[in-house]
């Protein structure tokens, strides 16, 4: 089973995993609209500290206020006193380090773990690499980029026969012509 943290960064990268983004200022008192990439937007508030990326640099910060808002969050950061200061954060990535995530059970994986894995069919044919995942009502779907884009359901046992994180390979029982 893939655990949806909807992160946007390959696990091969050093540094924080992107879990959200500051979208825009809100009001005149320094509040910010935040888009959370977690399954439930409020889950982003469970992680402290946050790491904000400005250019190539990450800086730790703890929000001093937060509340749900229109499918996302409103957040107040320390020292952010007015709309002009808040506007400087627009477009800033919000990340956390892998160690901040709870451990997953045997046979479960964070989406971030699967992104970038080489996807190989049972006959040894390389189908491509996992680019990202989609959440559907029935099961998660691997979006695999290779010669062409493939949508492969993440169904352990039936379709996904092996996830080898150490060797960065995901084996599937899948016909590439499907």
SESE-200010 format. One line per field, with one value per residue (C-alpha): x, y, z; residue in one letter; residue number from 0. Coordinates in steps of 0.05 Angstrom, whole numbers, plus 5000, padded with zeros to 4 digits. Example, Ala and Ser with C-alpha at 12.3 -4.5 7.8 and 13.67 -1.06 7.14 Angstrom:
// SESE-200010
x	5246 | 5273
y	4910 | 4979
z	5156 | 5143
aa	a | s
i	0 | 1
//
This chain:
// SESE-200010
x	5000 | 5026 | 5017 | 4997 | 5041 | 5037 | 5108 | 5138 | 5212 | 5250 | 5278 | 5346 | 5352 | 5385 | 5346 | 5274 | 5215 | 5168 | 5101 | 5069 | 5077 | 5061 | 5011 | 4998 | 4988 | 4921 | 4895 | 4939 | 4967 | 5020 | 4980 | 4994 | 4953 | 4986 | 4974 | 4987 | 5008 | 4987 | 4924 | 4889 | 4915 | 4917 | 4968 | 5021 | 5013 | 5035 | 5107 | 5153 | 5196 | 5179 | 5236 | 5224 | 5264 | 5286 | 5330 | 5375 | 5374 | 5328 | 5312 | 5277 | 5215 | 5157 | 5090 | 5062 | 4990 | 4950 | 4879 | 4843 | 4819 | 4784 | 4817 | 4885 | 4913 | 4924 | 4990 | 5025 | 5102 | 5144 | 5162 | 5114 | 5075 | 5042 | 5020 | 5085 | 5127 | 5079 | 5084 | 5159 | 5141 | 5096 | 5120 | 5163 | 5166 | 5151 | 5190 | 5204 | 5259 | 5245 | 5260 | 5200 | 5152 | 5122 | 5148 | 5105 | 5086 | 5117 | 5093 | 5073 | 5110 | 5106 | 5094 | 5160 | 5194 | 5165 | 5180 | 5240 | 5239 | 5254 | 5192 | 5206 | 5155 | 5159 | 5193 | 5249 | 5226 | 5240 | 5176 | 5204 | 5208 | 5154 | 5143 | 5087 | 5025 | 4951 | 4900 | 4836 | 4777 | 4796 | 4872 | 4933 | 4960 | 5033 | 5047 | 5106 | 5147 | 5185 | 5176 | 5105 | 5066 | 5035 | 4983 | 4993 | 4949 | 4988 | 4956 | 5005 | 5009 | 4965 | 5001 | 5060 | 5099 | 5160 | 5183 | 5259 | 5276 | 5349 | 5360 | 5308 | 5266 | 5192 | 5170 | 5101 | 5057 | 5035 | 5028 | 5060 | 5011 | 4952
y	5000 | 5069 | 5120 | 5187 | 5244 | 5274 | 5300 | 5333 | 5315 | 5253 | 5213 | 5215 | 5289 | 5311 | 5358 | 5366 | 5334 | 5387 | 5380 | 5446 | 5516 | 5586 | 5612 | 5685 | 5735 | 5736 | 5799 | 5856 | 5825 | 5779 | 5716 | 5669 | 5622 | 5554 | 5497 | 5431 | 5370 | 5322 | 5281 | 5325 | 5397 | 5400 | 5342 | 5392 | 5424 | 5359 | 5371 | 5418 | 5451 | 5468 | 5483 | 5540 | 5541 | 5608 | 5593 | 5535 | 5550 | 5517 | 5552 | 5521 | 5557 | 5542 | 5573 | 5614 | 5608 | 5565 | 5547 | 5510 | 5553 | 5536 | 5469 | 5493 | 5530 | 5600 | 5606 | 5660 | 5659 | 5692 | 5764 | 5767 | 5829 | 5856 | 5841 | 5867 | 5820 | 5762 | 5776 | 5760 | 5688 | 5677 | 5615 | 5589 | 5513 | 5482 | 5419 | 5370 | 5319 | 5246 | 5232 | 5274 | 5227 | 5169 | 5100 | 5059 | 4987 | 4930 | 4931 | 5005 | 5061 | 5136 | 5162 | 5198 | 5129 | 5106 | 5167 | 5155 | 5078 | 5040 | 5000 | 4931 | 4881 | 4807 | 4791 | 4841 | 4897 | 4965 | 5005 | 5071 | 5106 | 5127 | 5202 | 5212 | 5179 | 5194 | 5181 | 5148 | 5122 | 5049 | 5050 | 5093 | 5096 | 5099 | 5147 | 5116 | 5154 | 5114 | 5108 | 5129 | 5146 | 5087 | 5088 | 5027 | 5013 | 5005 | 4939 | 4898 | 4825 | 4829 | 4884 | 4907 | 4843 | 4873 | 4940 | 4941 | 5009 | 4991 | 4978 | 5030 | 4979 | 4965 | 4900 | 4896 | 4844 | 4891 | 4889 | 4953 | 4951 | 4957
z	5000 | 4984 | 5039 | 5010 | 5034 | 4964 | 4970 | 4909 | 4916 | 4895 | 4953 | 4919 | 4936 | 5000 | 5044 | 5063 | 5027 | 5000 | 5035 | 5017 | 4989 | 5011 | 4961 | 4979 | 5035 | 5071 | 5102 | 5128 | 5192 | 5162 | 5153 | 5094 | 5051 | 5049 | 5001 | 5036 | 4995 | 5051 | 5046 | 5097 | 5096 | 5173 | 5174 | 5153 | 5222 | 5256 | 5234 | 5270 | 5252 | 5180 | 5132 | 5083 | 5018 | 4990 | 4930 | 4948 | 5023 | 5074 | 5139 | 5200 | 5226 | 5272 | 5254 | 5312 | 5288 | 5240 | 5221 | 5165 | 5108 | 5042 | 5030 | 5055 | 5114 | 5140 | 5176 | 5214 | 5218 | 5272 | 5255 | 5197 | 5218 | 5156 | 5085 | 5055 | 5097 | 5081 | 5007 | 5009 | 5026 | 4965 | 4926 | 4983 | 4990 | 5058 | 5073 | 5128 | 5136 | 5126 | 5199 | 5218 | 5183 | 5223 | 5205 | 5158 | 5168 | 5129 | 5057 | 5061 | 5027 | 5024 | 4954 | 4960 | 4967 | 4901 | 4859 | 4815 | 4820 | 4756 | 4736 | 4708 | 4680 | 4698 | 4632 | 4649 | 4603 | 4633 | 4628 | 4654 | 4721 | 4770 | 4757 | 4807 | 4836 | 4831 | 4885 | 4860 | 4899 | 4889 | 4893 | 4880 | 4809 | 4789 | 4731 | 4696 | 4644 | 4593 | 4518 | 4533 | 4596 | 4632 | 4687 | 4731 | 4791 | 4856 | 4876 | 4917 | 4898 | 4836 | 4797 | 4840 | 4855 | 4888 | 4915 | 4924 | 4954 | 4964 | 4890 | 4868 | 4828 | 4827 | 4793 | 4762 | 4728 | 4673 | 4598 | 4570 | 4512 | 4559
aa	x | x | x | x | x | x | x | x | x | x | x | x | x | x | x | x | x | x | x | x | x | x | x | x | x | x | x | x | x | x | x | x | x | x | x | x | x | x | x | x | x | x | x | x | x | x | x | x | x | x | x | x | x | x | x | x | x | x | x | x | x | x | x | x | x | x | x | x | x | x | x | x | x | x | x | x | x | x | x | x | x | x | x | x | x | x | x | x | x | x | x | x | x | x | x | x | x | x | x | x | x | x | x | x | x | x | x | x | x | x | x | x | x | x | x | x | x | x | x | x | x | x | x | x | x | x | x | x | x | x | x | x | x | x | x | x | x | x | x | x | x | x | x | x | x | x | x | x | x | x | x | x | x | x | x | x | x | x | x | x | x | x | x | x | x | x | x | x | x | x | x | x | x | x | x | x | x | x
i	0 | 1 | 2 | 3 | 4 | 5 | 6 | 7 | 8 | 9 | 10 | 11 | 12 | 13 | 14 | 15 | 16 | 17 | 18 | 19 | 20 | 21 | 22 | 23 | 24 | 25 | 26 | 27 | 28 | 29 | 30 | 31 | 32 | 33 | 34 | 35 | 36 | 37 | 38 | 39 | 40 | 41 | 42 | 43 | 44 | 45 | 46 | 47 | 48 | 49 | 50 | 51 | 52 | 53 | 54 | 55 | 56 | 57 | 58 | 59 | 60 | 61 | 62 | 63 | 64 | 65 | 66 | 67 | 68 | 69 | 70 | 71 | 72 | 73 | 74 | 75 | 76 | 77 | 78 | 79 | 80 | 81 | 82 | 83 | 84 | 85 | 86 | 87 | 88 | 89 | 90 | 91 | 92 | 93 | 94 | 95 | 96 | 97 | 98 | 99 | 100 | 101 | 102 | 103 | 104 | 105 | 106 | 107 | 108 | 109 | 110 | 111 | 112 | 113 | 114 | 115 | 116 | 117 | 118 | 119 | 120 | 121 | 122 | 123 | 124 | 125 | 126 | 127 | 128 | 129 | 130 | 131 | 132 | 133 | 134 | 135 | 136 | 137 | 138 | 139 | 140 | 141 | 142 | 143 | 144 | 145 | 146 | 147 | 148 | 149 | 150 | 151 | 152 | 153 | 154 | 155 | 156 | 157 | 158 | 159 | 160 | 161 | 162 | 163 | 164 | 165 | 166 | 167 | 168 | 169 | 170 | 171 | 172 | 173 | 174 | 175 | 176 | 177
//
